[in-house]
């Protein structure tokens, strides 16, 4: 991952990002509007896109929507850059296919670390539904519908098992509550966010100390820490 497209209308922030990324050996293309960002993504095919949500004209969410709907750009990972008050937009962006988000103000070092984490997750995201997952002392066996922690089997409901499997297949990946429900039951299933939270509480309790791997991302959803 060496070529990064940064779509940011604040020129000071754009210069800050460009300076720090170039110091780390990245090639950086900058765009200050959503329209220019879409054009640059289609013509340059960057390895990753840093996308501000608050843009003049076409906003970041619409940019994300269009790029993920285009077969030529759908594969490019997107890290959203947002103000802290935009939790609803963050959730929408993740559900549109963005890979991660960073809130303003941010440390350039943290931004680069998150970019690299996205790339690592991309590299190991192709875990099939049937693969056994082993993380620390947690073993998830989809074929047997079985989970062991420290060699001890834990008794999970169907929904608890599916939630754990979904999260553990992509460690570090943020899943919104809506994405979790869709993955288990399909779209338009009448389950509330609160119901997902209750399932997570029960799952953590049954897993004991290992339940700390399931991290709450405030205002967004959950992820599995490896």
Beta strands, then each sheet from edge to edge (+ up, - down):
strand 1: 3-7
strand 2: 27-31
strand 3: 48-52
strand 4: 77-83
strand 5: 100-104
strand 6: 133-135
strand 7: 138-141
strand 8: 146-149
strand 9: 152-154
strand 10: 175-176
strand 11: 214-217
strand 12: 221-224
sheet 1: 2+ 1+ 3+ 4+ 5+
sheet 2: 6+ 7- 8+ 9-
sheet 3: 10+ 12- 11+
end
